[in-house]
């Protein structure tokens, strides 16, 4: 009697489960109806071939044409376009955090697309069967939410590239025993530089430095153009409601600059559905990782599993908060707890302050609760 009921319930909730193992040239599709399995390879990014294999899998497992389809794949360089494409075809798509997938701890284990697809499908079945900790999912942003993050991320890349060009120039000159300090008059300084024997720089070396400087200046112009675009959008959206209004709200706080406010909103506050402070800290990797096994009890530090851009930004904002908001409860707590220690204690304390500051800024943006003792800009 129990078997009959189970079979009837299964037929009502007939599903097709598909795990995608993505690579540069081919995609491996491992499908199942919960019992039997089928594995096929299609050309990468060939959605028509994927839909054809889905139809064949339904026929193979004798599933109804309108049955629910649940897909999953690992978050990676394919991004989220595949999730949005499959959702448009009526499928339920789960994007899996790669770091949460269980790993075989043997010294050597087989790794092929087929093996990885089978493993991912097993985890999908366990997750949908009620074992919610079998997988950690990534929230899929909308097309607009994903595009909002482009400006600050492109600026970060360009700033690092600009720094690499300048470091390369200084390294080339350092090998000749020469130094330059000011960028504003760099070309004049370069013409005036002389080697140890009074001779000018060798021609090829000087030309290489000039080419490096030209690339530095080109990247610098792009950085300035991005900053002007960001400021223009903020200025145009001052009286509107929406994402940029949250940026303006953060800018009212003393110690928060427009780049920090922009990154916090676009990367976190604008599109993440945050329920509590623990989820918030986990998103930026500021959760503790205790080790408590047998007689060994110690703290291993923060998890560092979240958004590394925001984590480094929050450390910088915490130091600025101590300087520009010295009378707040957060600053007083830091001074009482870590102010009497050395440099190491302050470096540890600033991470704790970063977590508290993140929670305070979230409450301010989300609920309008001003941090205790905080001062607004004039």
MIMIDREN-68241 format. One record per atom (N, C-alpha, C, O): x, y, z; residue in one letter. Coordinates in steps of 0.1 Angstrom, whole numbers, plus 5000, padded with zeros to 4 digits. Example, Ala and Ser with C-alpha at 12.3 -4.5 7.8 and 13.67 -1.06 7.14 Angstrom:
513249435078A;512349555078A;513249675078A;514249675085A;512849785071S;513749895071S;512950005079S;513450115080S;
***
This chain:
500849885000X;500050005000X;500950135000X;500650224993X;501950125008X;502850245009X;503650264995X;503850374991X;503950154989X;504650164976X;503750224966X;504250304957X;502550184966X;501550234956X;501350384958X;501350464948X;501250434970X;501150574973X;502350654968X;502250754962X;503550594971X;504750664967X;504850674952X;505350774947X;504450574945X;504550574930X;503550674924X;503950744915X;502350684930X;501450784926X;501950924928X;501751014919X;502550954940X;503051084942X;504151114933X;504351234929X;504951014930X;506151044921X;505651074907X;506151164900X;504551004902X;504051034889X;503451174888X;503551244877X;502851224899X;502251354899X;503351464898X;503251564891X;504451434905X;505551534905X;506751494896X;507851494900X;506451444884X;507451394875X;508351514871X;507951624868X;509651484872X;510651594869X;511751534861X;512051414861X;512451624854X;513651594847X;514751674853X;514651794853X;515751604858X;516951674864X;518051674854X;518351564848X;518751784853X;519851804844X;520951874851X;520751984856X;522151814850X;523351884855X;524251914843X;524651834835X;524652044842X;525552094831X;526952094836X;527252154847X;527852034829X;529252044831X;529852124820X;529952074809X;530152244822X;530552344812X;532052344810X;532852344819X;532452354797X;533852374793X;533852474781X;532852514777X;535052494777X;535252594766X;534652554753X;533952634746X;534752424749X;534352374736X;533052294737X;532252294727X;532852214748X;531752124749X;531052144762X;531652184772X;529752104762X;528952094775X;528551954776X;528051884767X;528651904789X;528251764792X;526951774799X;526851844810X;525851714794X;524551714800X;524251584806X;524151484799X;524151574820X;523851454827X;522351464832X;522151554840X;521451384827X;520051394830X;519551274837X;520151164836X;518451294844X;517851174851X;516451204855X;516051324855X;515651104857X;514251114861X;514151084876X;513051064881X;515351064883X;515351024897X;515750874898X;516150834909X;515750804887X;516150664887X;517250634876X;518350604880X;516850644864X;517750614853X;518550744850X;518150854854X;519650724843X;520450834839X;520850834825X;520950724818X;521250954820X;521650964806X;522651074805X;522451184811X;523751054797X;524751154796X;525151184782X;525351084774X;525051304778X;525351344764X;526151474763X;526151554773X;526951484752X;527751604750X;527251684739X;526951624728X;527251814740X;526851904730X;527852014728X;528752024737X;527752084717X;528752194715X;528452304725X;527252334728X;529452374730X;529352484739X;528452594733X;528652634722X;527552644741X;526752764738X;525652724727X;525052824722X;525452604724X;524452564714X;523152534721X;522952414725X;522352634723X;521152624731X;520152534723X;519452454729X;520152544710X;519252454702X;519552304704X;518652224705X;520852274705X;521252134708X;520852094722X;520551974724X;520952184731X;520552154745X;519052124746X;518652024752X;518252204739X;516752184739X;516452044732X;515551984736X;517252014722X;516951884715X;517351774724X;516551674725X;518451784732X;518751674741X;517751664753X;517451554758X;517151774757X;516151774767X;514951704762X;514351614769X;514551724750X;513351654744X;513651504743X;512751424746X;514851464739X;515251324738X;515251264752X;514851144754X;515651334762X;515751284776X;514251254781X;514051154787X;513351344778X;511951314781X;511451194775X;510751114781X;511751174762X;511351044756X;511950924761X;511350824763X;513250934765X;514050824770X;513450784784X;513350664786X;513050874792X;512550844805X;511050834806X;510450814816X;510450854794X;508950844793X;508250944802X;507350914810X;508751064802X;508151174810X;507151254801X;507351264789X;506151314807X;505251394800X;505951524794X;506951574800X;505451574783X;506051684777X;506051814785X;506951894784X;505051824794X;504951944803X;505551924817X;505352004826X;506351824818X;506951794832X;507951904835X;508451974827X;508151924848X;509052024853X;510551984850X;510851864851X;511352084846X;512752064844X;513552144853X;513352264854X;514452074861X;515352144870X;516752124866X;517252014864X;517452234863X;518852234858X;519752294869X;519352374877X;521052264868X;522052324876X;523352324869X;523652244861X;524152424872X;525552434868X;526352514877X;525852594885X;527652504876X;528552574886X;528752714881X;528952744869X;528752804890X;529052944887X;530452964882X;531352904888X;530653034871X;531953044866X;532053144855X;531353244855X;532853114845X;533053214834X;531953224825X;531853324817X;530953134825X;529753154816X;528853254822X;527953304815X;529053294835X;528253394841X;526853354843X;526553234846X;525853444841X;524453414844X;523553424832X;522353404833X;524153444820X;523353444808X;522653314805X;521553304801X;523353204808X;522753064806X;521553044815X;520552984811X;521653094828X;520553074837X;519353154831X;518253104831X;519553274827X;518453354822X;517853294809X;516653294807X;518753234801X;518253174788X;517453054791X;516353034785X;517852964800X;517152844803X;515852874811X;514852814809X;515852984819X;514653024826X;513553074815X;512353054817X;514053134805X;513153184794X;512453064787X;511453074781X;513152944788X;512552824782X;511652744791X;511252634788X;511352804803X;510452744813X;511152654823X;510452574830X;512452654823X;513152564832X;513452634845X;513552754846X;513652554856X;514052604869X;515552584869X;516052474867X;516352684872X;517752684871X;518352714884X;518052814891X;519352634889X;520052654901X;521552674897X;522152594891X;522052794901X;523552814899X;524252784912X;523952844923X;525252694911X;525852644923X;527152714926X;527952734917X;527452744938X;528752794943X;529752684942X;529652574949X;530752694933X;531752584931X;532452544944X;532752424945X;532752644952X;533552614964X;532752524974X;533352474984X;531452514973X;530552434982X;530452294978X;529852214985X;530952254966X;530852114962X;531852024969X;532952054971X;531351914974X;532151814981X;533251764973X;533151744961X;534451744979X;535651704972X;536151574978X;536151554990X;536551474970X;537151354974X;538451374980X;539351444974X;538751334992X;539951364999X;541051254997X;542151265003X;540851164988X;541851074985X;542951144977X;542851244972X;544151074978X;545351144972X;545151164957X;545451264951X;544551054950X;544351064936X;542851014933X;542450914939X;542151094926X;540851054922X;540551094907X;541151194902X;539751014901X;539451044887X;538651174885X;537751204893X;539051244875X;538351374872X;538051384857X;539051404849X;536851364853X;536451384839X;535151454839X;534451474849X;534751504827X;533451574826X;532251484830X;531351524836X;532451354827X;531351254830X;531251244845X;530151244851X;532451224852X;532451204866X;531951334873X;531051324882X;532351444869X;531851574875X;530351594873X;529751644882X;529951554861X;528451574859X;527651474867X;526651514873X;528151354869X;527451264878X;527451314893X;526451304900X;528551364897X;528651414910X;527651534913X;527051544923X;527651624903X;526751744904X;525351704904X;524551754911X;524951604896X;523651554895X;523251484909X;522151504913X;524151414915X;523851354928X;523551464938X;522651444946X;524351564938X;524151674948X;522851744945X;522151784955X;522451764932X;521151824929X;520051744934X;519051794940X;520051604933X;519051524938X;518951524953X;517851524959X;520051534959X;520051544974X;519451674979X;518751674988X;519851784972X;519351914975X;517751914974X;517151964983X;517251874963X;515851874960X;515151774969X;513951784971X;515851674974X;515251574983X;515051624997X;514551555005X;515551745000X;515451805013X;516751825020X;516751895031X;517851785015X;519151805021X;519651945016X;520451945007X;519152045022X;519452185017X;520852225018X;521352315012X;521652155027X;523052195028X;523952115018X;525152135019X;523352035010X;524151965000X;524752054990X;525852034984X;524152174987X;524552264978X;524452404983X;523552434991X;525252494979X;525152644982X;524852714969X;525652694959X;523752784968X;523352844956X;523752984955X;523953054965X;523953034942X;524253174940X;523053244934X;522353184925X;522653354940X;521553424935X;521853484921X;522853554919X;520953464912X;521053514898X;520553654897X;519353674899X;521453754894X;520953894893X;520253914880X;520453834870X;519354014879X;518754044867X;519754104857X;520954144861X;519354124845X;520354184835X;520754324839X;521854364838X;519754404844X;520054534848X;520954544861X;521854624862X;520654454871X;521454444883X;522854414880X;523754464886X;523054314871X;524454284867X;525154394860X;526354414862X;524454464852X;525054574844X;525354694853X;526354764850X;524654714864X;524954824873X;526354804880X;526854904884X;526854684880X;528154664887X;529354694877X;530454684882X;529054724865X;530154724855X;531054844857X;532254834856X;530554964861X;531355084861X;532455074872X;533555104870X;531955034884X;532955034895X;533954924893X;535154934897X;533554814887X;534454704885X;535454734874X;536654704875X;535054804864X;535954844853X;536954944859X;538154944855X;536455034867X;537355134873X;538455064881X;539655104881X;538054964889X;539054894898X;540154834889X;541354834892X;539754774878X;540654714869X;541654814863X;542854794862X;541054924858X;541855034852X;542855094862X;543955124859X;542455114875X;543355174885X;544555074887X;545655124889X;544254944888X;545354854889X;546254854877X;547554844879X;545754864865X;546554864853X;547354994853X;548554984849X;546755104857X;547555224857X;548755214867X;549855264864X;548455154878X;549555134888X;550655044883X;551855064886X;550254944875X;551354854870X;552254924860X;553454904860X;551655014851X;552455094842X;553455184849X;554655194846X;552955244860X;553855334867X;554955264875X;556155304875X;554655144880X;555655064887X;556655014877X;557855014880X;556254984865X;557254934855X;558155054851X;559355024849X;557655174850X;558455284846X;559555304857X;560755324854X;559155304870X;560055324881X;561055214882X;562255244885X;560655094878X;561654984878X;562654994868X;563854974870X;562255044856X;563255064845X;564255164849X;565455154846X;563755274855X;564755384859X;565555344871X;566755384872X;564955264880X;565755214892X;566955134888X;567955134894X;566755054877X;567954974872X;569055064867X;570155004866X;568855184865X;569955284861X;570355374872X;571055464870X;569755354884X;570055434895X;569355564895X;569855664901X;568255574888X;567555704887X;566155694893X;565555584895X;565655814897X;564355824903X;563455934897X;564056034892X;562155914897X;561256024893X;560156024904X;559755924909X;559656144907X;558656154918X;557256204913X;556256144915X;557256314906X;556056384902X;555656334888X;556456334879X;554356294887X;553856254874X;553456374865X;553456364853X;553256484871X;552756604863X;553856654854X;553556704843X;555056644857X;556156684849X;557056574845X;558256584844X;556456454842X;557256334840X;558156344828X;559356314828X;557656394817X;558356394804X;559556494805X;560656464800X;559356604812X;560456694814X;561556634823X;562756654820X;561156564833X;562156494842X;562856394834X;564056374836X;562156324825X;562856214817X;563856274808X;564956214807X;563656384802X;564556444793X;565856494801X;566956494796X;565656534813X;566756584821X;567556474828X;568656504834X;567056354829X;567756244836X;569056214829X;569156204817X;570056184837X;571356144832X;571856024840X;571556014852X;572555934833X;573055814840X;574255854849X;574655964850X;574855754855X;575955784865X;577155854859X;577855924866X;577355824846X;578455884839X;578156014832X;578956064824X;576956064834X;576556194828X;575956174814X;575556274807X;575856054809X;575356024796X;573756014797X;573255974807X;573056054786X;571556044786X;571155894786X;572055804784X;569955874788X;569455734788X;569655674774X;569555744764X;569955544773X;570055474760X;568755494752X;567655494758X;568855494739X;567655524731X;566555424733X;565355464734X;566855294732X;565755194733X;565055204747X;563855184748X;565855224757X;565355234771X;564355354772X;563255344777X;564855464767X;564055584768X;562755564760X;561655614764X;562755504748X;561555484740X;560655384747X;559455404746X;561155284753X;560355194761X;559555264772X;558355244774X;560355344779X;559655424790X;558655514785X;557555534791X;558855584773X;557855674768X;556655594763X;555555644765X;556755474758X;555655394754X;554855354767X;553555354767X;555555314777X;554855284790X;554155404795X;552955394800X;554755524794X;554055644799X;552755674791X;551755714796X;552855654778X;551755674769X;550555584773X;549455624773X;550855454776X;549855364780X;549255404794X;548055394796X;550155454803X;549755504816X;548755614814X;547755614821X;549055714805X;548255824803X;546855784797X;545855844800X;546855694788X;545655644782X;544755584792X;543555614792X;545255494801X;544455434811X;543955544821X;542855534826X;544855634824X;544455744833X;543255824828X;542355864835X;543255854815X;542155924809X;540855844810X;539755894812X;540955714808X;539755624809X;539255624823X;537955624825X;540055624833X;539655624847X;538855754850X;537855754856X;539455864845X;538755994848X;537456004840X;536456064846X;537355944829X;536055944821X;535055864829X;533855904829X;535455744834X;534455664842X;534055744855X;532855734858X;534955804861X;534555884873X;533555994870X;532656024877X;533856064859X;532856174854X;531556114851X;530456174855X;531455994845X;530155934842X;529455894855X;528255914856X;530155844865X;529555804877X;528955934884X;527855924889X;529756034885X;529256154891X;528156224884X;527256274890X;528156214871X;527056264863X;525756194866X;524656254868X;525856064867X;524655984870X;524056014884X;522856024886X;525056034893X;524556064907X;523856194907X;522856214914X;524456294900X;523856424899X;522456424893X;521556494898X;522256354883X;521056344876X;519956274884X;518756294882X;520356184893X;519456104900X;519256144915X;518656074923X;519656274918X;519556314932X;518056324937X;517856294949X;517156354928X;515756364933X;514856244929X;513656254931X;515556134925X;514756024921X;514955914931X;515855914940X;513955814931X;514055694939X;514655584931X;514555574919X;515355494938X;516055384932X;517355354937X;517755394948X;518155294928X;519555244932X;520455364935X;521055364946X;520455464927X;521355574929X;520955664941X;521755734947X;519655654944X;519255724956X;519855664969X;520155734978X;520155534969X;520755474980X;522255514981X;522755534992X;522855534969X;524255594969X;524255734975X;525155764983X;523255814971X;523255944977X;522955944992X;523556024999X;522255844997X;521955845011X;523255805019X;523555865029X;524055715013X;525355685020X;526255805019X;527055815029X;526255875009X;527155995007X;526856105018X;527756185020X;525756095024X;525456195035X;526256175047X;526456265055X;526756055049X;527556015061X;528956065059X;529656045049X;529456135069X;530856175069X;531856055070X;531655965078X;532856055061X;533755945061X;533455845050X;534255755048X;532355865043X;531955775032X;532055855019X;531355945017X;533055815010X;533155884997X;532255824987X;531655714989X;532255884975X;531355844965X;531755704958X;530855634954X;533055674958X;533455544952X;533055434962X;532555334958X;533255454975X;532855354985X;531355334985X;530855224986X;530555444985X;529155434985X;528655364972X;527755284973X;529255394961X;528755334948X;528955184949X;528155104945X;530155144953X;530454994953X;529554924963X;529154814960X;529354974975X;528554914985X;527054894979X;526454784982X;526554994973X;525154984968X;525054884956X;524254804956X;525954904946X;525854824934X;526254684936X;525654594930X;527154654945X;527554514947X;526754444958X;526754324958X;526054524966X;525454454978X;524054504980X;523054424979X;523854624984X;522554674990X;521454684979X;520354664983X;521854704967X;520754734957X;519954614953X;518854624949X;520654494953X;519954374947X;519954254956X;519254154953X;520754254967X;520754134975X;519554134985X;519154244990X;519054024987X;517954004997X;518453965010X;518653845012X;518754055019X;519454025032X;518454025043X;517554115044X;518453915050X;517453895061X;517953925075X;517253975083X;519253905077X;519853935090X;521353965089X;521953955078X;521954005100X;523354045100X;524253935097X;525353955091X;523953805100X;524753695097X;524853675082X;525953645077X;523753675075X;523853665061X;524653775054X;525353755045X;524453895060X;525254015055X;526753995056X;527454015047X;527153945068X;528653925070X;529153815061X;530253815057X;528253705059X;528753595051X;528953645036X;529753585029X;528153735031X;528253785018X;529653845015X;530053845003X;530253895025X;531653955023X;532753885030X;533853925030X;532453765035X;533453675041X;533953725054X;535153695057X;533153785062X;533553835075X;532953755086X;532753805097X;532653625084X;532153535094X;533353465100X;534253435094X;533253435113X;534253365120X;534353215116X;533353155112X;535553155117X;535653005114X;536352945126X;537552925126X;535552905136X;536252845148X;536652705146X;536152635137X;537652665153X;538152525152X;538052465167X;538752515176X;537152375168X;536852325182X;536652175180X;535552125178X;537752095182X;537851955180X;538651895191X;539851915191X;538051815199X;538851755210X;539351855220X;538551935225X;540651855222X;541251955231X;541652085224X;542052185230X;541552075211X;542052195203X;540852295201X;539852265195X;541052415207X;540052515205X;540852645201X;541652695209X;540552695189X;541152815185X;540252885174X;539352815169X;540553005171X;539853075161X;540753085149X;541953135150X;540253045137X;541053045125X;540953175117X;541653185106X;540253275122X;540053395114X;538753405106X;537953315108X;538653505098X;537453515090X;537453415078X;538553365075X;536253395073X;536153295062X;536753335049X;537253255042X;536653465046X;537153515033X;536453455021X;537053435010X;535153415023X;534453335013X;533553425005X;532853374995X;533453555008X;532453635001X;533153724990X;534153694985X;532553844988X;532953934978X;534254004983X;534254084993X;535353974977X;536654024982X;536754174979X;537454244986X;536154224969X;536154374966X;535554444978X;536154544983X;534454404983X;533754474994X;534554455007X;534554545015X;535154335008X;535854315021X;537054415022X;537254465033X;537854425012X;538954525012X;538454665013X;539054745020X;537354695007X;536754825008X;536354865022X;536554975027X;535654765029X;535154785042X;536354805052X;536154885062X;537454745050X;538654765058X;539154915057X;539354985067X;539154965044X;539555105042X;538555195048X;538955295054X;537255175046X;536255255052X;536255255067X;535955355073X;536655145073X;536755145088X;537855235093X;537555305103X;538955235087X;539955335091X;539555475089X;539755565097X;538855505078X;538255645076X;537255675086X;537055785090X;536455575090X;535355595100X;535955645113X;535455725120X;537055575117X;537755615129X;538255765129X;538255835139X;538655805117X;539255935116X;538156045115X;538256145121X;537056015107X;536056115105X;534856105114X;534056205115X;534655995120X;533555975130X;534055925143X;533655815148X;534856005150X;535555965162X;534555955174X;534855885184X;533456015174X;532556015185X;531355915184X;530555905193X;531455835174X;530355735173X;530655615182X;531755595187X;529555545185X;529655425194X;530655325188X;531455255196X;530655305175X;531655215169X;533055255171X;533955165174X;533355385169X;534755425171X;535155415186X;536255375189X;534255455195X;534555435209X;534755295213X;535655255221X;533955205208X;534155055210X;535555015206X;536154935213X;535955055194X;537255015189X;538355065198X;539254985201X;538255185202X;539355245210X;539455175224X;540555145229X;538255145230X;538255075243X;538754935242X;539454885251X;538454865231X;538754725229X;540154705224X;540854605228X;540554785214X;541854755207X;542854875208X;543954865204X;542354995213X;543255105212X;544455095220X;545455155217X;544455015231X;545555005240X;546554905235X;547654895241X;546254825225X;547154725220X;548154775210X;548154895207X;548954685204X;549954725194X;549254725180X;548054715179X;550154725170X;549754725156X;548954605153X;547954605146X;549454485158X;548754365155X;547254365160X;546354325153X;547154415172X;545854415178X;544854505171X;543754475169X;545454625166X;544654715158X;544254655145X;543154685140X;545154585139X;544754515126X;543754415128X;542854395119X;543754345139X;542654245142X;541354315144X;540354275140X;541454425152X;540254495156X;539654565144X;538354585144X;540354605134X;539754675123X;538854585115X;537954635109X;539154455115X;538354365108X;536954345116X;535954335109X;537054345129X;535854335137X;535054465135X;533754455134X;535654575134X;534954705132X;534354705118X;533254755116X;535054645108X;534454645095X;533154565094X;532254615088X;533054455102X;531754385102X;530654465109X;529554475104X;531054535120X;530054615127X;529554735119X;528454775118X;530554795112X;530254905103X;529354865091X;528454935088X;529654745086X;528754695075X;527354685079X;526354725072X;527154625091X;525754605096X;525154745099X;523954765096X;525854845104X;525354975107X;524955045094X;523855105093X;525755035084X;525455095071X;524255025064X;523455095058X;524154895066X;522954825060X;521654875067X;520654895060X;521654885080X;520554935087X;520155085083X;518955115083X;521255165081X;520955295077X;520355305063X;519455385061X;520855225053X;520355225040X;518955165039X;518055215032X;518755055046X;517554975045X;516455035053X;515255035049X;516755075065X;515655125075X;515855265079X;514955315086X;516855335074X;517055475078X;517555495092X;517355605098X;518055395099X;518555405112X;520055455112X;520955395108X;520155585117X;521555645117X;522455575127X;521955565139X;523655545124X;524555485134X;524655585146X;524755705144X;524755525158X;524755605170X;525955705170X;527155665169X;525655835171X;526655935172X;527255975159X;528156065158X;526755925148X;527255955134X;526956095131X;525856155134X;527856165123X;527656305119X;527456305104X;528156235096X;526456375099X;526156395085X;526956505079X;527356605087X;527256505066X;527956605060X;527156735059X;525956735058X;527856845059X;527156975058X;526456985045X;525857085042X;
***
